């Protein structure tokens, strides 16, 4: 079960990382303005981090470190999710609901990553 959970976490991280490069504009829009530099730089950096974490989570020898890194990443991107929810307050209900639902989803993602780390 542990390997399956780790594989799924790695797949999620890998897919998310790839979308940062394939479709960067939506990510650029949620980069908090207080961060220095270009939003695209942050989009690519976070995508690269997700890809690197996917590789470390899928590898049994580095799984614990990768899963702890994933938990930290899930906490670290929370301000972008808050920004998205604030920016989308005036969007149609399905978009607004999606933005608001992203906020509590971070909690089970962090818990999942921590569980994978504990089981590694």
HUBEL-V896404 format. One record per backbone hydrogen bond with DSSP energy under -1.0 kcal/mol. CO is the residue of the C=O (numbers start at 1). NH is the residue of the N-H. E is the energy in kcal/mol with one decimal. If there is no record, write none. Layout:
co=CO nh=NH e=E
co=CO nh=NH e=E
This chain:
co=1 nh=5 e=-2.5
co=2 nh=6 e=-2.6
co=3 nh=7 e=-2.5
co=4 nh=8 e=-2.4
co=5 nh=9 e=-2.4
co=6 nh=10 e=-2.7
co=7 nh=11 e=-2.3
co=8 nh=12 e=-2.5
co=9 nh=13 e=-2.6
co=10 nh=14 e=-2.8
co=11 nh=15 e=-2.8
co=12 nh=16 e=-2.5
co=13 nh=17 e=-2.7
co=14 nh=18 e=-2.4
co=15 nh=19 e=-2.0
co=16 nh=20 e=-1.2
co=18 nh=21 e=-1.1
co=18 nh=22 e=-2.6
co=19 nh=23 e=-2.5
co=24 nh=28 e=-2.5
co=25 nh=29 e=-1.9
co=27 nh=30 e=-1.1
co=28 nh=31 e=-1.1
co=32 nh=35 e=-1.7
co=38 nh=42 e=-1.5
co=39 nh=43 e=-2.5
co=40 nh=44 e=-2.7
co=41 nh=45 e=-2.7
co=42 nh=46 e=-2.6
co=43 nh=47 e=-2.1
co=44 nh=48 e=-2.6
co=45 nh=49 e=-2.3
co=46 nh=50 e=-2.2
co=47 nh=51 e=-2.2
co=48 nh=52 e=-2.5
co=49 nh=53 e=-2.8
co=50 nh=54 e=-2.3
co=51 nh=55 e=-1.9
co=52 nh=56 e=-1.9
co=53 nh=57 e=-2.7
co=54 nh=58 e=-2.1
co=59 nh=62 e=-1.2
co=62 nh=66 e=-2.7
co=63 nh=67 e=-3.0
co=64 nh=68 e=-2.3
co=65 nh=69 e=-2.3
co=66 nh=70 e=-2.3
co=67 nh=71 e=-2.3
co=68 nh=72 e=-2.1
co=69 nh=73 e=-2.5
co=70 nh=74 e=-2.8
co=71 nh=75 e=-1.7
co=72 nh=76 e=-2.7
co=73 nh=77 e=-2.2
co=75 nh=78 e=-1.2
co=77 nh=81 e=-1.5
co=78 nh=82 e=-2.3
co=79 nh=83 e=-2.5
co=80 nh=84 e=-2.3
co=81 nh=85 e=-2.3
co=82 nh=86 e=-2.4
co=83 nh=87 e=-2.9
co=84 nh=88 e=-1.9
co=86 nh=89 e=-1.2
co=88 nh=91 e=-1.5
co=92 nh=96 e=-2.5
co=93 nh=97 e=-3.2
co=94 nh=98 e=-2.0
co=95 nh=99 e=-2.3
co=96 nh=100 e=-2.4
co=97 nh=101 e=-2.6
co=98 nh=102 e=-1.2
co=101 nh=105 e=-1.1
co=103 nh=106 e=-1.1
co=104 nh=107 e=-1.1
co=105 nh=109 e=-1.6
co=106 nh=110 e=-2.5
co=107 nh=111 e=-2.4
co=108 nh=112 e=-2.6
co=109 nh=113 e=-2.4
co=110 nh=114 e=-2.5
co=111 nh=115 e=-2.2
co=112 nh=116 e=-2.5
co=113 nh=117 e=-2.3
co=114 nh=118 e=-2.4
co=115 nh=119 e=-2.1
